[in-house]
Amino acid sequence: MSRATRLAKREADLASLEHTFRECLVVALSDAIGGAWGLFGQNDTIHCSVAAEELLSLGSEIGEARTELGLGPFELLERFKWYRALRGSNDLGEPKLAVRLLAEIEEESPAR
């Protein structure tokens, strides 16, 4: 397999991973809006949700692929991590964070 072919395959794999990440995040945000906790890891008594673990694992794969291809960070993943890092007493709760992040995603997505 030529270098160009491998590169094209890796780019296609990356595009698929990023698409999957976006779709999974939207579903997880919808669940969080509905009251499922753990996506943002704000509550010490509630462990990281399965969805959050899957998103972070997928994000790790995306990061590796982007590094191999010489690309910068995946902006949506970085935004998700930023939201997960919010821990202040005046920060929004998980359902409201989910509403906000979902609105940002929908705002930047083209109309279908």
C-alpha positions in Angstrom: 0.0 0.0 0.0 1.5 3.3 -1.0 2.0 6.2 1.4 -0.7 8.3 -0.3 -3.2 5.4 0.0 -2.4 4.9 3.7 -2.8 8.7 4.2 -6.1 8.8 2.4 -7.4 5.8 4.4 -6.3 7.4 7.7 -8.0 10.7 6.7 -11.2 8.8 5.9 -11.0 6.9 9.2 -10.5 10.2 11.1 -13.5 11.8 9.3 -15.6 8.7 10.4 -14.4 8.9 14.0 -15.2 12.6 14.2 -18.6 12.1 12.7 -19.3 9.3 15.2 -18.1 11.5 18.1 -20.4 14.3 17.1 -23.4 11.9 16.8 -22.7 10.2 20.1 -22.2 13.6 21.8 -25.5 14.9 20.6 -27.3 11.8 21.9 -25.5 12.0 25.2 -26.4 15.7 25.5 -30.0 14.9 24.8 -29.9 12.3 27.6 -28.3 14.8 30.0 -31.0 17.4 29.2 -33.5 14.7 30.1 -31.9 14.2 33.5 -29.1 11.6 33.0 -26.1 12.7 35.1 -22.4 11.9 34.7 -21.7 13.3 31.3 -19.8 16.3 32.6 -18.6 14.6 35.8 -19.7 17.5 38.1 -21.0 15.4 40.9 -18.5 13.5 43.0 -21.1 11.0 44.1 -22.0 10.1 40.5 -19.3 8.4 38.5 -18.5 9.3 34.9 -21.4 8.0 32.7 -20.8 5.3 30.2 -21.5 7.8 27.4 -18.8 10.1 28.8 -16.3 7.2 29.0 -17.1 6.3 25.4 -16.7 9.9 24.2 -13.4 10.3 26.0 -12.1 7.0 24.6 -13.3 8.0 21.1 -11.7 11.4 21.6 -8.4 9.7 22.5 -8.5 7.8 19.2 -9.3 11.0 17.3 -6.4 12.8 19.0 -4.0 10.0 18.0 -5.2 10.1 14.4 -4.9 13.9 14.2 -1.4 13.8 15.6 -0.4 11.2 13.1 -1.8 13.4 10.3 -0.1 16.5 11.7 -3.5 18.2 12.5 -4.3 20.3 15.5 -6.9 19.4 18.1 -10.5 18.4 17.3 -12.3 21.5 18.4 -15.6 19.8 19.4 -13.6 17.4 21.7 -11.7 20.3 23.2 -15.0 22.1 23.9 -16.5 19.0 25.5 -13.4 18.6 27.7 -13.7 22.3 28.6 -17.3 21.9 29.7 -16.3 18.8 31.7 -13.7 20.9 33.6 -16.2 23.4 34.9 -16.4 22.9 38.6 -17.2 26.3 40.2 -20.0 26.8 42.7 -21.6 29.2 40.3 -21.3 27.0 37.2 -24.4 25.6 35.6 -25.5 22.1 36.4 -25.2 19.2 33.9 -28.6 19.6 32.3 -28.1 23.3 31.6 -24.5 22.7 30.4 -25.9 20.1 28.0 -28.5 22.6 26.7 -25.8 25.1 26.1 -23.3 22.8 24.4 -26.1 21.3 22.2 -27.1 24.8 21.2 -23.5 25.5 20.2 -23.3 22.3 18.1 -26.6 23.0 16.4 -25.6 26.6 15.7 -22.5 25.5 13.8 -24.1 22.6 11.9 -25.6 23.4 8.5 -29.4 23.0 8.2 -30.5 19.6 7.0 
